[in-house]
Amino acid sequence: MFFYGQADMFDLAAALAEMKSAFDRRRKHLHAELNKIPGVTCLLAQGAFYLFPNISSFGLKDVDFCAQLLEKEKVAAVPGSAFGAEGYIRVNYATSDEVIAKGLVRLARFCATLKK
């Protein structure tokens, strides 16, 4: 919270620019890494804090894919069918780079166990 007289101690515009840059970097990184996973395709979102990779090549319903991903790799994703996008999952990048990296490793490992 801002109080009168603190503006000189905190540059809000610089902080916002830094956050915007970090989210943009995470969005592009996550997009690139998702598309490296065999069987996964993903379009680059222009906004928001999430991407919708297509996982339909694995032959699982998105609900089952997410349930198994959580059970086997402890990675939470939301089934795309919750948003009218069967065959997709929703992954969020409003977290740290470290959490994104761990999630990508686990997602890739899980996908490698599935038959395409």
ChimeraX attribute file (.defattr): number of C-alpha atoms within 10 A of each C-alpha:
attribute: neighborCount
match mode: 1-to-1
recipient: residues
	/A:1	3
	/A:2	8
	/A:3	6
	/A:4	6
	/A:5	7
	/A:6	10
	/A:7	10
	/A:8	8
	/A:9	7
	/A:10	10
	/A:11	10
	/A:12	12
	/A:13	9
	/A:14	10
	/A:15	11
	/A:16	11
	/A:17	11
	/A:18	12
	/A:19	12
	/A:20	12
	/A:21	12
	/A:22	14
	/A:23	20
	/A:24	16
	/A:25	14
	/A:26	20
	/A:27	22
	/A:28	14
	/A:29	15
	/A:30	24
	/A:31	21
	/A:32	15
	/A:33	15
	/A:34	22
	/A:35	15
	/A:36	13
	/A:37	16
	/A:38	14
	/A:39	18
	/A:40	18
	/A:41	18
	/A:42	19
	/A:43	13
	/A:44	14
	/A:45	13
	/A:46	10
	/A:47	10
	/A:48	11
	/A:49	16
	/A:50	18
	/A:51	22
	/A:52	23
	/A:53	20
	/A:54	22
	/A:55	23
	/A:56	18
	/A:57	14
	/A:58	19
	/A:59	13
	/A:60	16
	/A:61	17
	/A:62	25
	/A:63	19
	/A:64	12
	/A:65	24
	/A:66	21
	/A:67	18
	/A:68	16
	/A:69	19
	/A:70	16
	/A:71	11
	/A:72	13
	/A:73	15
	/A:74	13
	/A:75	18
	/A:76	18
	/A:77	21
	/A:78	18
	/A:79	23
	/A:80	22
	/A:81	15
	/A:82	13
	/A:83	11
	/A:84	9
	/A:85	14
	/A:86	16
	/A:87	21
	/A:88	28
	/A:89	26
	/A:90	21
	/A:91	20
	/A:92	17
	/A:93	21
	/A:94	15
	/A:95	11
	/A:96	11
	/A:97	16
	/A:98	9
	/A:99	11
	/A:100	18
	/A:101	14
	/A:102	11
	/A:103	19
	/A:104	17
	/A:105	13
	/A:106	18
	/A:107	21
	/A:108	17
	/A:109	15
	/A:110	17
	/A:111	18
	/A:112	14
	/A:113	9
	/A:114	13
	/A:115	10
	/A:116	13
